[in-house]
Amino acid sequence: MKAIVTGGAGLIGSHLVEELLAEQFEVHIIDNLISGKHKHVTFL
């Protein structure tokens, strides 16, 4: 399955992405990095 996570570089969004990846989803992240942090997407 596929998923799009808006705000995926934020704290909550990054945890959601990790869970989706663990469930074998193909995940695409959309984030403007204004409040999100690049370090939250280290799983890429």
Full PDB file with SEQRES, HELIX, SHEET, SSBOND, CRYST1, ORIGX, SCALE, CONECT and MASTER records, all heavy atoms in Angstrom:
SEQRES   1 A   44  MET LYS ALA ILE VAL THR GLY GLY ALA GLY LEU ILE GLY          
SEQRES   2 A   44  SER HIS LEU VAL GLU GLU LEU LEU ALA GLU GLN PHE GLU          
SEQRES   3 A   44  VAL HIS ILE ILE ASP ASN LEU ILE SER GLY LYS HIS LYS          
SEQRES   4 A   44  HIS VAL THR PHE LEU                                          
HELIX    1 AA1 LEU A   11  ALA A   22  1                                  12    
HELIX    2 AA2 HIS A   38  VAL A   41  5                                   4    
SHEET    1 AA1 2 LYS A   2  THR A   6  0                                        
SHEET    2 AA1 2 GLU A  26  ILE A  30  1                                        
CRYST1    1.000    1.000    1.000  90.00  90.00  90.00 P 1           1          
ORIGX1      1.000000  0.000000  0.000000        0.00000                         
ORIGX2      0.000000  1.000000  0.000000        0.00000                         
ORIGX3      0.000000  0.000000  1.000000        0.00000                         
SCALE1      1.000000  0.000000  0.000000        0.00000                         
SCALE2      0.000000  1.000000  0.000000        0.00000                         
SCALE3      0.000000  0.000000  1.000000        0.00000                         
ATOM      1  N   MET A   1       0.836  -1.174   0.000  1.00  0.00           N  
ATOM      2  CA  MET A   1       0.000   0.000   0.000  1.00  0.00           C  
ATOM      3  C   MET A   1       0.888   1.247   0.000  1.00  0.00           C  
ATOM      4  O   MET A   1       2.065   1.172   0.323  1.00  0.00           O  
ATOM      5  CB  MET A   1      -0.901   0.007   1.223  1.00  0.00           C  
ATOM      6  CG  MET A   1      -1.903  -1.128   1.256  1.00  0.00           C  
ATOM      7  SD  MET A   1      -3.091  -0.910   2.580  1.00  0.00           S  
ATOM      8  CE  MET A   1      -4.227   0.187   1.786  1.00  0.00           C  
ATOM      9  N   LYS A   2       0.275   2.362  -0.328  1.00  0.00           N  
ATOM     10  CA  LYS A   2       0.985   3.634  -0.371  1.00  0.00           C  
ATOM     11  C   LYS A   2       0.339   4.606   0.606  1.00  0.00           C  
ATOM     12  O   LYS A   2      -0.862   4.543   0.849  1.00  0.00           O  
ATOM     13  CB  LYS A   2       0.930   4.235  -1.765  1.00  0.00           C  
ATOM     14  CG  LYS A   2       1.627   3.401  -2.815  1.00  0.00           C  
ATOM     15  CD  LYS A   2       1.523   4.055  -4.163  1.00  0.00           C  
ATOM     16  CE  LYS A   2       2.176   3.182  -5.226  1.00  0.00           C  
ATOM     17  NZ  LYS A   2       2.110   3.797  -6.552  1.00  0.00           N  
ATOM     18  N   ALA A   3       1.151   5.522   1.143  1.00  0.00           N  
ATOM     19  CA  ALA A   3       0.647   6.545   2.051  1.00  0.00           C  
ATOM     20  C   ALA A   3       1.400   7.840   1.830  1.00  0.00           C  
ATOM     21  O   ALA A   3       2.588   7.826   1.521  1.00  0.00           O  
ATOM     22  CB  ALA A   3       0.804   6.099   3.499  1.00  0.00           C  
ATOM     23  N   ILE A   4       0.692   8.945   1.984  1.00  0.00           N  
ATOM     24  CA  ILE A   4       1.294  10.277   1.954  1.00  0.00           C  
ATOM     25  C   ILE A   4       1.097  10.867   3.344  1.00  0.00           C  
ATOM     26  O   ILE A   4      -0.016  10.867   3.861  1.00  0.00           O  
ATOM     27  CB  ILE A   4       0.648  11.191   0.908  1.00  0.00           C  
ATOM     28  CG1 ILE A   4       0.857  10.624  -0.483  1.00  0.00           C  
ATOM     29  CG2 ILE A   4       1.200  12.607   1.011  1.00  0.00           C  
ATOM     30  CD1 ILE A   4       0.129  11.381  -1.565  1.00  0.00           C  
ATOM     31  N   VAL A   5       2.190  11.355   3.936  1.00  0.00           N  
ATOM     32  CA  VAL A   5       2.112  11.956   5.261  1.00  0.00           C  
ATOM     33  C   VAL A   5       2.524  13.417   5.139  1.00  0.00           C  
ATOM     34  O   VAL A   5       3.663  13.710   4.801  1.00  0.00           O  
ATOM     35  CB  VAL A   5       3.020  11.234   6.278  1.00  0.00           C  
ATOM     36  CG1 VAL A   5       2.952  11.901   7.634  1.00  0.00           C  
ATOM     37  CG2 VAL A   5       2.631   9.761   6.386  1.00  0.00           C  
ATOM     38  N   THR A   6       1.569  14.317   5.377  1.00  0.00           N  
ATOM     39  CA  THR A   6       1.915  15.735   5.401  1.00  0.00           C  
ATOM     40  C   THR A   6       2.433  16.050   6.794  1.00  0.00           C  
ATOM     41  O   THR A   6       1.907  15.569   7.787  1.00  0.00           O  
ATOM     42  CB  THR A   6       0.707  16.627   5.062  1.00  0.00           C  
ATOM     43  OG1 THR A   6      -0.343  16.354   5.977  1.00  0.00           O  
ATOM     44  CG2 THR A   6       0.222  16.367   3.644  1.00  0.00           C  
ATOM     45  N   GLY A   7       3.500  16.819   6.851  1.00  0.00           N  
ATOM     46  CA  GLY A   7       4.122  17.106   8.143  1.00  0.00           C  
ATOM     47  C   GLY A   7       4.957  15.937   8.636  1.00  0.00           C  
ATOM     48  O   GLY A   7       5.154  15.750   9.832  1.00  0.00           O  
ATOM     49  N   GLY A   8       5.470  15.138   7.714  1.00  0.00           N  
ATOM     50  CA  GLY A   8       6.222  13.946   8.076  1.00  0.00           C  
ATOM     51  C   GLY A   8       7.550  14.201   8.760  1.00  0.00           C  
ATOM     52  O   GLY A   8       8.140  13.290   9.318  1.00  0.00           O  
ATOM     53  N   ALA A   9       8.040  15.437   8.736  1.00  0.00           N  
ATOM     54  CA  ALA A   9       9.294  15.757   9.424  1.00  0.00           C  
ATOM     55  C   ALA A   9       9.048  16.266  10.831  1.00  0.00           C  
ATOM     56  O   ALA A   9       9.986  16.558  11.557  1.00  0.00           O  
ATOM     57  CB  ALA A   9      10.087  16.804   8.637  1.00  0.00           C  
ATOM     58  N   GLY A  10       7.801  16.372  11.224  1.00  0.00           N  
ATOM     59  CA  GLY A  10       7.479  16.779  12.589  1.00  0.00           C  
ATOM     60  C   GLY A  10       7.567  15.588  13.534  1.00  0.00           C  
ATOM     61  O   GLY A  10       7.740  14.445  13.116  1.00  0.00           O  
ATOM     62  N   LEU A  11       7.440  15.851  14.793  1.00  0.00           N  
ATOM     63  CA  LEU A  11       7.577  14.797  15.794  1.00  0.00           C  
ATOM     64  C   LEU A  11       6.516  13.708  15.628  1.00  0.00           C  
ATOM     65  O   LEU A  11       6.835  12.520  15.529  1.00  0.00           O  
ATOM     66  CB  LEU A  11       7.509  15.390  17.200  1.00  0.00           C  
ATOM     67  CG  LEU A  11       7.728  14.398  18.343  1.00  0.00           C  
ATOM     68  CD1 LEU A  11       9.129  13.805  18.251  1.00  0.00           C  
ATOM     69  CD2 LEU A  11       7.512  15.069  19.673  1.00  0.00           C  
ATOM     70  N   ILE A  12       5.267  14.098  15.556  1.00  0.00           N  
ATOM     71  CA  ILE A  12       4.188  13.113  15.433  1.00  0.00           C  
ATOM     72  C   ILE A  12       4.204  12.458  14.060  1.00  0.00           C  
ATOM     73  O   ILE A  12       4.081  11.233  13.932  1.00  0.00           O  
ATOM     74  CB  ILE A  12       2.827  13.772  15.715  1.00  0.00           C  
ATOM     75  CG1 ILE A  12       2.776  14.243  17.169  1.00  0.00           C  
ATOM     76  CG2 ILE A  12       1.677  12.807  15.428  1.00  0.00           C  
ATOM     77  CD1 ILE A  12       1.584  15.105  17.497  1.00  0.00           C  
ATOM     78  N   GLY A  13       4.373  13.266  13.014  1.00  0.00           N  
ATOM     79  CA  GLY A  13       4.398  12.732  11.659  1.00  0.00           C  
ATOM     80  C   GLY A  13       5.520  11.733  11.439  1.00  0.00           C  
ATOM     81  O   GLY A  13       5.344  10.720  10.764  1.00  0.00           O  
ATOM     82  N   SER A  14       6.680  11.994  12.021  1.00  0.00           N  
ATOM     83  CA  SER A  14       7.806  11.078  11.847  1.00  0.00           C  
ATOM     84  C   SER A  14       7.543   9.739  12.522  1.00  0.00           C  
ATOM     85  O   SER A  14       7.921   8.690  11.994  1.00  0.00           O  
ATOM     86  CB  SER A  14       9.097  11.698  12.377  1.00  0.00           C  
ATOM     87  OG  SER A  14       9.038  11.899  13.773  1.00  0.00           O  
ATOM     88  N   HIS A  15       6.860   9.762  13.650  1.00  0.00           N  
ATOM     89  CA  HIS A  15       6.511   8.495  14.307  1.00  0.00           C  
ATOM     90  C   HIS A  15       5.474   7.727  13.484  1.00  0.00           C  
ATOM     91  O   HIS A  15       5.545   6.495  13.388  1.00  0.00           O  
ATOM     92  CB  HIS A  15       5.993   8.746  15.721  1.00  0.00           C  
ATOM     93  CG  HIS A  15       7.067   9.141  16.678  1.00  0.00           C  
ATOM     94  ND1 HIS A  15       7.968   8.231  17.192  1.00  0.00           N  
ATOM     95  CD2 HIS A  15       7.405  10.342  17.187  1.00  0.00           C  
ATOM     96  CE1 HIS A  15       8.802   8.866  17.995  1.00  0.00           C  
ATOM     97  NE2 HIS A  15       8.490  10.157  18.005  1.00  0.00           N  
ATOM     98  N   LEU A  16       4.542   8.448  12.892  1.00  0.00           N  
ATOM     99  CA  LEU A  16       3.563   7.812  12.015  1.00  0.00           C  
ATOM    100  C   LEU A  16       4.255   7.156  10.826  1.00  0.00           C  
ATOM    101  O   LEU A  16       3.954   6.015  10.457  1.00  0.00           O  
ATOM    102  CB  LEU A  16       2.537   8.835  11.541  1.00  0.00           C  
ATOM    103  CG  LEU A  16       1.529   8.351  10.509  1.00  0.00           C  
ATOM    104  CD1 LEU A  16       0.693   7.202  11.050  1.00  0.00           C  
ATOM    105  CD2 LEU A  16       0.650   9.498  10.054  1.00  0.00           C  
ATOM    106  N   VAL A  17       5.212   7.857  10.232  1.00  0.00           N  
ATOM    107  CA  VAL A  17       5.951   7.320   9.091  1.00  0.00           C  
ATOM    108  C   VAL A  17       6.697   6.050   9.482  1.00  0.00           C  
ATOM    109  O   VAL A  17       6.683   5.057   8.750  1.00  0.00           O  
ATOM    110  CB  VAL A  17       6.922   8.371   8.509  1.00  0.00           C  
ATOM    111  CG1 VAL A  17       7.864   7.748   7.494  1.00  0.00           C  
ATOM    112  CG2 VAL A  17       6.144   9.514   7.887  1.00  0.00           C  
ATOM    113  N   GLU A  18       7.341   6.051  10.636  1.00  0.00           N  
ATOM    114  CA  GLU A  18       8.057   4.855  11.097  1.00  0.00           C  
ATOM    115  C   GLU A  18       7.116   3.664  11.220  1.00  0.00           C  
ATOM    116  O   GLU A  18       7.457   2.548  10.822  1.00  0.00           O  
ATOM    117  CB  GLU A  18       8.731   5.123  12.434  1.00  0.00           C  
ATOM    118  CG  GLU A  18       9.935   6.023  12.339  1.00  0.00           C  
ATOM    119  CD  GLU A  18      10.557   6.323  13.691  1.00  0.00           C  
ATOM    120  OE1 GLU A  18      10.020   5.866  14.727  1.00  0.00           O  
ATOM    121  OE2 GLU A  18      11.577   7.024  13.708  1.00  0.00           O  
ATOM    122  N   GLU A  19       5.930   3.887  11.767  1.00  0.00           N  
ATOM    123  CA  GLU A  19       4.957   2.801  11.914  1.00  0.00           C  
ATOM    124  C   GLU A  19       4.465   2.303  10.561  1.00  0.00           C  
ATOM    125  O   GLU A  19       4.316   1.098  10.355  1.00  0.00           O  
ATOM    126  CB  GLU A  19       3.770   3.247  12.771  1.00  0.00           C  
ATOM    127  CG  GLU A  19       4.123   3.456  14.224  1.00  0.00           C  
ATOM    128  CD  GLU A  19       4.579   2.167  14.906  1.00  0.00           C  
ATOM    129  OE1 GLU A  19       3.983   1.095  14.636  1.00  0.00           O  
ATOM    130  OE2 GLU A  19       5.543   2.234  15.677  1.00  0.00           O  
ATOM    131  N   LEU A  20       4.223   3.224   9.639  1.00  0.00           N  
ATOM    132  CA  LEU A  20       3.778   2.831   8.301  1.00  0.00           C  
ATOM    133  C   LEU A  20       4.854   2.029   7.580  1.00  0.00           C  
ATOM    134  O   LEU A  20       4.564   1.033   6.910  1.00  0.00           O  
ATOM    135  CB  LEU A  20       3.390   4.066   7.484  1.00  0.00           C  
ATOM    136  CG  LEU A  20       2.110   4.775   7.921  1.00  0.00           C  
ATOM    137  CD1 LEU A  20       1.981   6.116   7.201  1.00  0.00           C  
ATOM    138  CD2 LEU A  20       0.891   3.911   7.660  1.00  0.00           C  
ATOM    139  N   LEU A  21       6.102   2.454   7.708  1.00  0.00           N  
ATOM    140  CA  LEU A  21       7.199   1.700   7.088  1.00  0.00           C  
ATOM    141  C   LEU A  21       7.320   0.304   7.682  1.00  0.00           C  
ATOM    142  O   LEU A  21       7.588  -0.666   6.968  1.00  0.00           O  
ATOM    143  CB  LEU A  21       8.514   2.463   7.241  1.00  0.00           C  
ATOM    144  CG  LEU A  21       8.651   3.740   6.409  1.00  0.00           C  
ATOM    145  CD1 LEU A  21       9.913   4.494   6.798  1.00  0.00           C  
ATOM    146  CD2 LEU A  21       8.650   3.415   4.921  1.00  0.00           C  
ATOM    147  N   ALA A  22       7.107   0.185   8.987  1.00  0.00           N  
ATOM    148  CA  ALA A  22       7.170  -1.123   9.640  1.00  0.00           C  
ATOM    149  C   ALA A  22       6.068  -2.045   9.120  1.00  0.00           C  
ATOM    150  O   ALA A  22       6.232  -3.268   9.107  1.00  0.00           O  
ATOM    151  CB  ALA A  22       7.059  -0.961  11.155  1.00  0.00           C  
ATOM    152  N   GLU A  23       4.967  -1.447   8.673  1.00  0.00           N  
ATOM    153  CA  GLU A  23       3.850  -2.225   8.123  1.00  0.00           C  
ATOM    154  C   GLU A  23       3.961  -2.397   6.608  1.00  0.00           C  
ATOM    155  O   GLU A  23       2.998  -2.780   5.950  1.00  0.00           O  
ATOM    156  CB  GLU A  23       2.520  -1.556   8.481  1.00  0.00           C  
ATOM    157  CG  GLU A  23       2.214  -1.549   9.963  1.00  0.00           C  
ATOM    158  CD  GLU A  23       1.992  -2.949  10.515  1.00  0.00           C  
ATOM    159  OE1 GLU A  23       1.419  -3.807   9.793  1.00  0.00           O  
ATOM    160  OE2 GLU A  23       2.407  -3.189  11.665  1.00  0.00           O  
ATOM    161  N   GLN A  24       5.135  -2.103   6.063  1.00  0.00           N  
ATOM    162  CA  GLN A  24       5.462  -2.300   4.643  1.00  0.00           C  
ATOM    163  C   GLN A  24       4.728  -1.349   3.695  1.00  0.00           C  
ATOM    164  O   GLN A  24       4.486  -1.679   2.545  1.00  0.00           O  
ATOM    165  CB  GLN A  24       5.199  -3.752   4.227  1.00  0.00           C  
ATOM    166  CG  GLN A  24       5.920  -4.784   5.062  1.00  0.00           C  
ATOM    167  CD  GLN A  24       7.439  -4.621   4.988  1.00  0.00           C  
ATOM    168  OE1 GLN A  24       7.980  -4.491   3.899  1.00  0.00           O  
ATOM    169  NE2 GLN A  24       8.095  -4.627   6.118  1.00  0.00           N  
ATOM    170  N   PHE A  25       4.365  -0.153   4.164  1.00  0.00           N  
ATOM    171  CA  PHE A  25       3.770   0.855   3.293  1.00  0.00           C  
ATOM    172  C   PHE A  25       4.868   1.541   2.501  1.00  0.00           C  
ATOM    173  O   PHE A  25       6.003   1.660   2.966  1.00  0.00           O  
ATOM    174  CB  PHE A  25       3.044   1.930   4.121  1.00  0.00           C  
ATOM    175  CG  PHE A  25       1.660   1.552   4.549  1.00  0.00           C  
ATOM    176  CD1 PHE A  25       1.455   0.613   5.537  1.00  0.00           C  
ATOM    177  CD2 PHE A  25       0.557   2.163   3.969  1.00  0.00           C  
ATOM    178  CE1 PHE A  25       0.185   0.275   5.949  1.00  0.00           C  
ATOM    179  CE2 PHE A  25      -0.723   1.833   4.375  1.00  0.00           C  
ATOM    180  CZ  PHE A  25      -0.914   0.887   5.367  1.00  0.00           C  
ATOM    181  N   GLU A  26       4.534   2.002   1.310  1.00  0.00           N  
ATOM    182  CA  GLU A  26       5.397   2.902   0.551  1.00  0.00           C  
ATOM    183  C   GLU A  26       4.985   4.303   0.993  1.00  0.00           C  
ATOM    184  O   GLU A  26       3.859   4.734   0.732  1.00  0.00           O  
ATOM    185  CB  GLU A  26       5.174   2.727  -0.948  1.00  0.00           C  
ATOM    186  CG  GLU A  26       5.996   3.656  -1.788  1.00  0.00           C  
ATOM    187  CD  GLU A  26       5.703   3.494  -3.271  1.00  0.00           C  
ATOM    188  OE1 GLU A  26       5.382   2.375  -3.710  1.00  0.00           O  
ATOM    189  OE2 GLU A  26       5.787   4.515  -3.979  1.00  0.00           O  
ATOM    190  N   VAL A  27       5.882   5.031   1.649  1.00  0.00           N  
ATOM    191  CA  VAL A  27       5.528   6.297   2.278  1.00  0.00           C  
ATOM    192  C   VAL A  27       6.198   7.464   1.552  1.00  0.00           C  
ATOM    193  O   VAL A  27       7.392   7.425   1.268  1.00  0.00           O  
ATOM    194  CB  VAL A  27       5.945   6.312   3.769  1.00  0.00           C  
ATOM    195  CG1 VAL A  27       5.555   7.620   4.416  1.00  0.00           C  
ATOM    196  CG2 VAL A  27       5.323   5.135   4.512  1.00  0.00           C  
ATOM    197  N   HIS A  28       5.389   8.492   1.286  1.00  0.00           N  
ATOM    198  CA  HIS A  28       5.884   9.742   0.719  1.00  0.00           C  
ATOM    199  C   HIS A  28       5.600  10.840   1.735  1.00  0.00           C  
ATOM    200  O   HIS A  28       4.502  10.918   2.281  1.00  0.00           O  
ATOM    201  CB  HIS A  28       5.199  10.051  -0.608  1.00  0.00           C  
ATOM    202  CG  HIS A  28       5.473   9.009  -1.637  1.00  0.00           C  
ATOM    203  ND1 HIS A  28       6.547   9.075  -2.486  1.00  0.00           N  
ATOM    204  CD2 HIS A  28       4.831   7.858  -1.936  1.00  0.00           C  
ATOM    205  CE1 HIS A  28       6.546   8.015  -3.264  1.00  0.00           C  
ATOM    206  NE2 HIS A  28       5.515   7.261  -2.954  1.00  0.00           N  
ATOM    207  N   ILE A  29       6.615  11.674   1.979  1.00  0.00           N  
ATOM    208  CA  ILE A  29       6.501  12.723   2.991  1.00  0.00           C  
ATOM    209  C   ILE A  29       6.462  14.081   2.306  1.00  0.00           C  
ATOM    210  O   ILE A  29       7.272  14.365   1.424  1.00  0.00           O  
ATOM    211  CB  ILE A  29       7.698  12.676   3.962  1.00  0.00           C  
ATOM    212  CG1 ILE A  29       7.714  11.349   4.711  1.00  0.00           C  
ATOM    213  CG2 ILE A  29       7.664  13.847   4.926  1.00  0.00           C  
ATOM    214  CD1 ILE A  29       8.977  11.120   5.495  1.00  0.00           C  
ATOM    215  N   ILE A  30       5.510  14.907   2.744  1.00  0.00           N  
ATOM    216  CA  ILE A  30       5.428  16.293   2.299  1.00  0.00           C  
ATOM    217  C   ILE A  30       5.592  17.158   3.536  1.00  0.00           C  
ATOM    218  O   ILE A  30       4.830  17.028   4.493  1.00  0.00           O  
ATOM    219  CB  ILE A  30       4.086  16.594   1.619  1.00  0.00           C  
ATOM    220  CG1 ILE A  30       3.916  15.706   0.395  1.00  0.00           C  
ATOM    221  CG2 ILE A  30       3.983  18.072   1.256  1.00  0.00           C  
ATOM    222  CD1 ILE A  30       2.555  15.795  -0.249  1.00  0.00           C  
ATOM    223  N   ASP A  31       6.618  17.998   3.541  1.00  0.00           N  
ATOM    224  CA  ASP A  31       6.850  18.874   4.685  1.00  0.00           C  
ATOM    225  C   ASP A  31       7.636  20.082   4.211  1.00  0.00           C  
ATOM    226  O   ASP A  31       8.569  19.953   3.435  1.00  0.00           O  
ATOM    227  CB  ASP A  31       7.637  18.141   5.775  1.00  0.00           C  
ATOM    228  CG  ASP A  31       7.499  18.814   7.122  1.00  0.00           C  
ATOM    229  OD1 ASP A  31       7.879  19.996   7.237  1.00  0.00           O  
ATOM    230  OD2 ASP A  31       7.021  18.160   8.060  1.00  0.00           O  
ATOM    231  N   ASN A  32       7.258  21.271   4.679  1.00  0.00           N  
ATOM    232  CA  ASN A  32       7.970  22.485   4.272  1.00  0.00           C  
ATOM    233  C   ASN A  32       9.155  22.786   5.190  1.00  0.00           C  
ATOM    234  O   ASN A  32       9.870  23.754   4.983  1.00  0.00           O  
ATOM    235  CB  ASN A  32       7.029  23.692   4.220  1.00  0.00           C  
ATOM    236  CG  ASN A  32       6.367  23.983   5.535  1.00  0.00           C  
ATOM    237  OD1 ASN A  32       6.759  23.466   6.584  1.00  0.00           O  
ATOM    238  ND2 ASN A  32       5.328  24.819   5.491  1.00  0.00           N  
ATOM    239  N   LEU A  33       9.368  21.999   6.222  1.00  0.00           N  
ATOM    240  CA  LEU A  33      10.482  22.102   7.163  1.00  0.00           C  
ATOM    241  C   LEU A  33      10.530  23.447   7.897  1.00  0.00           C  
ATOM    242  O   LEU A  33      11.566  23.817   8.425  1.00  0.00           O  
ATOM    243  CB  LEU A  33      11.823  21.823   6.481  1.00  0.00           C  
ATOM    244  CG  LEU A  33      11.999  20.392   5.971  1.00  0.00           C  
ATOM    245  CD1 LEU A  33      13.315  20.267   5.211  1.00  0.00           C  
ATOM    246  CD2 LEU A  33      11.943  19.389   7.101  1.00  0.00           C  
ATOM    247  N   ILE A  34       9.414  24.162   7.936  1.00  0.00           N  
ATOM    248  CA  ILE A  34       9.383  25.395   8.721  1.00  0.00           C  
ATOM    249  C   ILE A  34       9.392  25.054  10.206  1.00  0.00           C  
ATOM    250  O   ILE A  34      10.156  25.617  10.979  1.00  0.00           O  
ATOM    251  CB  ILE A  34       8.163  26.260   8.357  1.00  0.00           C  
ATOM    252  CG1 ILE A  34       8.360  26.856   6.965  1.00  0.00           C  
ATOM    253  CG2 ILE A  34       7.947  27.375   9.382  1.00  0.00           C  
ATOM    254  CD1 ILE A  34       7.175  27.623   6.439  1.00  0.00           C  
ATOM    255  N   SER A  35       8.540  24.120  10.608  1.00  0.00           N  
ATOM    256  CA  SER A  35       8.550  23.714  12.016  1.00  0.00           C  
ATOM    257  C   SER A  35       9.065  22.293  12.182  1.00  0.00           C  
ATOM    258  O   SER A  35       9.494  21.914  13.269  1.00  0.00           O  
ATOM    259  CB  SER A  35       7.149  23.841  12.634  1.00  0.00           C  
ATOM    260  OG  SER A  35       6.247  22.997  11.954  1.00  0.00           O  
ATOM    261  N   GLY A  36       9.042  21.489  11.113  1.00  0.00           N  
ATOM    262  CA  GLY A  36       9.585  20.142  11.187  1.00  0.00           C  
ATOM    263  C   GLY A  36      11.099  20.160  11.180  1.00  0.00           C  
ATOM    264  O   GLY A  36      11.721  21.159  10.795  1.00  0.00           O  
ATOM    265  N   LYS A  37      11.697  19.101  11.610  1.00  0.00           N  
ATOM    266  CA  LYS A  37      13.147  19.009  11.690  1.00  0.00           C  
ATOM    267  C   LYS A  37      13.649  17.876  10.798  1.00  0.00           C  
ATOM    268  O   LYS A  37      13.098  16.791  10.773  1.00  0.00           O  
ATOM    269  CB  LYS A  37      13.575  18.741  13.134  1.00  0.00           C  
ATOM    270  CG  LYS A  37      12.999  19.713  14.133  1.00  0.00           C  
ATOM    271  CD  LYS A  37      14.094  20.522  14.781  1.00  0.00           C  
ATOM    272  CE  LYS A  37      13.592  21.434  15.853  1.00  0.00           C  
ATOM    273  NZ  LYS A  37      12.832  22.551  15.419  1.00  0.00           N  
ATOM    274  N   HIS A  38      14.710  18.177  10.062  1.00  0.00           N  
ATOM    275  CA  HIS A  38      15.278  17.184   9.158  1.00  0.00           C  
ATOM    276  C   HIS A  38      15.730  15.936   9.928  1.00  0.00           C  
ATOM    277  O   HIS A  38      15.677  14.832   9.400  1.00  0.00           O  
ATOM    278  CB  HIS A  38      16.441  17.791   8.362  1.00  0.00           C  
ATOM    279  CG  HIS A  38      16.871  16.919   7.238  1.00  0.00           C  
ATOM    280  ND1 HIS A  38      17.920  16.059   7.345  1.00  0.00           N  
ATOM    281  CD2 HIS A  38      16.389  16.776   5.987  1.00  0.00           C  
ATOM    282  CE1 HIS A  38      18.064  15.406   6.211  1.00  0.00           C  
ATOM    283  NE2 HIS A  38      17.143  15.830   5.364  1.00  0.00           N  
ATOM    284  N   LYS A  39      16.157  16.106  11.163  1.00  0.00           N  
ATOM    285  CA  LYS A  39      16.621  14.946  11.949  1.00  0.00           C  
ATOM    286  C   LYS A  39      15.502  13.948  12.220  1.00  0.00           C  
ATOM    287  O   LYS A  39      15.766  12.792  12.499  1.00  0.00           O  
ATOM    288  CB  LYS A  39      17.232  15.399  13.276  1.00  0.00           C  
ATOM    289  CG  LYS A  39      16.247  16.016  14.251  1.00  0.00           C  
ATOM    290  CD  LYS A  39      16.934  16.433  15.539  1.00  0.00           C  
ATOM    291  CE  LYS A  39      15.915  17.009  16.515  1.00  0.00           C  
ATOM    292  NZ  LYS A  39      16.546  17.420  17.754  1.00  0.00           N  
ATOM    293  N   HIS A  40      14.238  14.365  12.091  1.00  0.00           N  
ATOM    294  CA  HIS A  40      13.119  13.450  12.303  1.00  0.00           C  
ATOM    295  C   HIS A  40      12.898  12.513  11.123  1.00  0.00           C  
ATOM    296  O   HIS A  40      12.110  11.578  11.229  1.00  0.00           O  
ATOM    297  CB  HIS A  40      11.832  14.233  12.575  1.00  0.00           C  
ATOM    298  CG  HIS A  40      11.824  14.905  13.910  1.00  0.00           C  
ATOM    299  ND1 HIS A  40      11.075  16.014  14.153  1.00  0.00           N  
ATOM    300  CD2 HIS A  40      12.478  14.646  15.072  1.00  0.00           C  
ATOM    301  CE1 HIS A  40      11.256  16.409  15.402  1.00  0.00           C  
ATOM    302  NE2 HIS A  40      12.119  15.590  15.971  1.00  0.00           N  
ATOM    303  N   VAL A  41      13.551  12.750  10.017  1.00  0.00           N  
ATOM    304  CA  VAL A  41      13.406  11.881   8.854  1.00  0.00           C  
ATOM    305  C   VAL A  41      14.690  11.106   8.580  1.00  0.00           C  
ATOM    306  O   VAL A  41      15.047  10.865   7.459  1.00  0.00           O  
ATOM    307  CB  VAL A  41      12.940  12.663   7.602  1.00  0.00           C  
ATOM    308  CG1 VAL A  41      11.503  13.090   7.706  1.00  0.00           C  
ATOM    309  CG2 VAL A  41      13.826  13.845   7.316  1.00  0.00           C  
ATOM    310  N   THR A  42      15.366  10.698   9.609  1.00  0.00           N  
ATOM    311  CA  THR A  42      16.615   9.954   9.452  1.00  0.00           C  
ATOM    312  C   THR A  42      16.388   8.533   8.961  1.00  0.00           C  
ATOM    313  O   THR A  42      17.340   7.855   8.594  1.00  0.00           O  
ATOM    314  CB  THR A  42      17.404   9.909  10.770  1.00  0.00           C  
ATOM    315  OG1 THR A  42      16.575   9.331  11.768  1.00  0.00           O  
ATOM    316  CG2 THR A  42      17.838  11.294  11.198  1.00  0.00           C  
ATOM    317  N   PHE A  43      15.139   8.077   8.950  1.00  0.00           N  
ATOM    318  CA  PHE A  43      14.844   6.722   8.520  1.00  0.00           C  
ATOM    319  C   PHE A  43      14.845   6.595   7.011  1.00  0.00           C  
ATOM    320  O   PHE A  43      14.699   5.520   6.486  1.00  0.00           O  
ATOM    321  CB  PHE A  43      13.484   6.257   9.070  1.00  0.00           C  
ATOM    322  CG  PHE A  43      12.411   7.301   8.990  1.00  0.00           C  
ATOM    323  CD1 PHE A  43      11.747   7.536   7.819  1.00  0.00           C  
ATOM    324  CD2 PHE A  43      12.089   8.058  10.096  1.00  0.00           C  
ATOM    325  CE1 PHE A  43      10.768   8.507   7.738  1.00  0.00           C  
ATOM    326  CE2 PHE A  43      11.104   9.020  10.035  1.00  0.00           C  
ATOM    327  CZ  PHE A  43      10.448   9.249   8.841  1.00  0.00           C  
ATOM    328  N   LEU A  44      15.040   7.705   6.283  1.00  0.00           N  
ATOM    329  CA  LEU A  44      15.030   7.664   4.821  1.00  0.00           C  
ATOM    330  C   LEU A  44      16.331   7.160   4.262  1.00  0.00           C  
ATOM    331  O   LEU A  44      17.378   7.325   4.736  1.00  0.00           O  
ATOM    332  CB  LEU A  44      14.712   9.044   4.252  1.00  0.00           C  
ATOM    333  CG  LEU A  44      13.372   9.619   4.654  1.00  0.00           C  
ATOM    334  CD1 LEU A  44      13.228  11.031   4.087  1.00  0.00           C  
ATOM    335  CD2 LEU A  44      12.255   8.755   4.138  1.00  0.00           C  
TER     336      LEU A  44                                                      
MASTER        0    0    0    2    2    0    0    6  335    1    0    4          
END                                                                             
